[in-house]
Amino acid sequence: MELGRGTKIGRDTIITLAPEARLFVGPAVWISHGVEIETAAMISVGAGTSIQRRATINGSVKIGEGCILAPNVFISSGTHPFREIPELTIREQERFIREKEGSLDSLDSPIEIGPDCWLGINVVVCPGVRIGKGVVIGANSVVTSDVEDFSVVAGMPARKIGSRF
């Protein structure tokens, strides 16, 4: 774990790293109270980013510089299998994949969020999504696909509703 100079971490923040995992937090990052960060891979947070209360960041995630993550944002690069062998329960499917492949790494699709993005309250970012530079995501949106630079998106699923320029 590497924390940049001037980084502030609020009370009741939970950081859980697997033995081989890495967490890189750039300088002047503000992590509010009640934030949860968990990875078995790599999470990086760019300089000057703020992560507000009760946000959750899981898996393989890269967040650019100067981003604003509002309260209750949920970002996770992982998923649960439910279609691989549908007659099995989700937990049994996970056990099957773990036994077959040795891990659940195949269920992880990294997420990348560019610099200068603002994710509104209650935003969910799904596995494998790339959010471009300067993007604004409206409150309560679910981002299921890539978002172009400087777009303004909103909805469930999030759709482009405008541009910053």
N, C-alpha and C positions, 0 to 999 in steps of 0.2 A: 504494500500500500504506500502510495506516495502522495503527500498533500502539499500543495503549493503555498508559498508565503502569503499570509493574510487571509487564508481560508478560514471560514467560521462554520462550525457545526453545532446545531441546536440540540437541546436536551431531548432525550427519548429517541434519538436517531439510532437505527439498527443497521450495522454494516456486517454482512456475513459473507466471508470469502472462503471458498474451498482451498485446500492446500496449494494447488497450482494456479489459482486465480490471481488476477492483478486488478488493482484499482488505482487509476491515476486521476488526481484532481488538480487542475491548474491553479495558478495564483488568483487571489481575490474572489474565490467562489464562496457563495453563501448557501449553506444547506440548513433549512429551517428545522423546527422541531418535528418529531414524529415521522421523519423520512425513513424509508426502508430501501437499502441497497443490497442486492445479493447476486453473486456470480460464481460460477465455476470456471469462467473464461476471463474476459477483459471488459471492464467498464472504464471509459475515460470521459472526463468532464472538462470542457475548455475554460480558459481564464475568463473571469468576470461573469460567469453564469450564475443565476440564482434558481434554487430549487425550493419551492415553497412547501408548506406543511402538508404532511400526509402523502407526499408523492411516493411512488414505488418504481424502482428501476431494477429489472432482473435480466440476467443473461449476458449476452454480447451486445453492448451498446456503446456508441460513440456520440457524444453531444458536443457540438462546436462551441466556440467562444461567444460570450455575450448573449446567451440565450436566457429566456425567462420561462420557467415552468411553473404554472399556477398551482394552487392547492389541488390535491387529489389526482394529479396526473398519474397515469399508469402506463409504463413502458415495459414490454417483455418480449424478448426474442424467442422464448420457448412456447411450446404448445403441448397439448395432450393428444395422443392418437385416439381416434374413435372410428376410423374407417378401415384401418389395416385388416382387422379381423372383426367385423362388426358384431358377430355373435358372442364375442368375449366382452367382458366389462372393460372400461377404460383402463383401470389399474392392471387387469390381466394383459391387455395389449401392451402397456408399458413394460411389464415384466417379460413378455415375449420378445420385445425389441431389445431390451437390455441383455437378455440371454443370447440372442442371435448376434447382436452387433458388439456386445461388450460395454455399451453405454447408451445413453439417450441423446448423444450429440447430434444424431440425424434429425432430431426434433427442434434443433436450434437454428434460427435464421437471423443473422446479425441485423441490427437496426443502426442507421446512421442519420443523425440530425445535424444539419449544417449550422453555420454561425448565424447569429442575429435572428433567431427564431423565437416566436412567442406562442406557447401552447396554453390555451385558456383552461379555465377550471374544468375538472372532470374529463379531460381528453384522454383517450386510450389510443396507444400506438401499437399496432399488431406486428407480429414477427415478419422480418424481411423487408420492412419498409425503409425507403430512403427519402428523407425530407430535405429539400434543397435549402440553399442559403436565403435568409430573409423572409421565411415563410411565417404566416400568421394562421393559426388553427383556432377556430371558434370554439367557445365553451360547449361541453358535452358532445364533442365530435368523436367519431371512431375512425381512425385512419387505417385503411386496409390496403392501400396501394401507394406507390411513390407520388411525391408532390414536387412539382417544378419550382425552381428558384423564384422568389418574390411573389408566390401565389398566396391568395387568401382563400382558405377552404373552410367548410363547415358541413355538419350533418352526420347522419348515420346511414350509410357510410359517408365519409367526408368527400365532398365534391367542390371543385373550384367555383367560387362565387365572385372572384375579382382578382385584382392584382395590386401590389403596392405602388406600381408606377403606371 
